[in-house]
């Protein structure tokens, strides 16, 4: 499971007003806003339940320059990102199919030349 999706599932607690998670280098950067008790619970839960290979960079409020969105808005943005990734993958598959077709044509030509020789 994508670590950002894991964070989103936890962030959908009623006491969190804002949530943001994004990939920054090898880390997932996370910012939350909301009731102090819920934010503390969220942080403790995430620290103790993070996937083994996940690296989390916590950002202090005074370090972060940008908008922290609601969990619903983050989910919408995350889905948009997944759609872009899927479309890019489909484009790569189409190019691969064209390359394989050209390769098949080249192999046929080589075989035809060998049999004619």
Secondary structure as UniProt FT lines:
FT   HELIX           3..11
FT   TURN            14..15
FT   STRAND          16..24
FT   TURN            25..26
FT   STRAND          27..34
FT   HELIX           36..49
FT   TURN            52..53
FT   STRAND          56..58
FT   TURN            61..63
FT   HELIX           71..116
//
